[in-house]
Amino acid sequence: MKAKGKRERLTSVQIRSEYLIEKEMQEIRSQIIPFAQAKGIYTNEDVERAFR
């Protein structure tokens, strides 16, 4: 985790890796959304309530 206010120079490999991870997370999220909505989960607050 990066410290606030401190900039870290990323290599092209790190940038590509972060991009691919973000893309994969978006894909997973898009697959999960219909199941969450079927259970009435639409917002971050709904998710938090589900885990309390």
C-alpha positions in Angstrom: 0.0 0.0 0.0 1.3 3.4 -0.9 1.7 6.1 1.7 -0.5 9.1 1.3 1.2 12.1 -0.4 4.1 10.0 -1.6 4.4 9.2 -5.3 5.9 5.9 -6.4 7.3 5.5 -9.9 5.8 2.4 -11.4 7.4 0.2 -14.0 5.6 -0.7 -17.2 5.3 -4.2 -15.8 3.6 -2.9 -12.6 1.3 -0.7 -14.6 0.2 -3.6 -16.8 -0.2 -5.9 -13.8 -2.4 -3.4 -12.0 -4.4 -2.9 -15.2 -5.0 -6.6 -15.6 -6.0 -7.0 -12.0 -8.5 -4.2 -12.3 -9.9 -5.6 -15.5 -10.3 -9.1 -13.9 -12.0 -7.6 -10.8 -14.5 -5.7 -13.1 -15.2 -9.0 -14.9 -15.8 -10.9 -11.6 -18.0 -8.0 -10.3 -20.1 -8.1 -13.5 -20.7 -11.8 -13.0 -21.7 -11.5 -9.4 -24.0 -8.5 -9.7 -27.1 -10.5 -10.9 -26.8 -12.8 -7.9 -26.4 -10.0 -5.4 -29.4 -8.1 -6.9 -31.5 -11.3 -6.7 -30.9 -11.1 -2.9 -31.7 -7.4 -2.7 -28.1 -6.1 -2.6 -27.7 -3.0 -4.8 -25.4 -0.6 -2.9 -22.2 -0.7 -0.8 -24.4 -0.1 2.2 -26.4 -3.2 1.3 -23.2 -5.2 1.2 -22.1 -3.9 4.6 -25.5 -4.8 6.1 -25.3 -8.3 4.7 -22.0 -8.9 6.5 -23.0 -7.6 9.9 
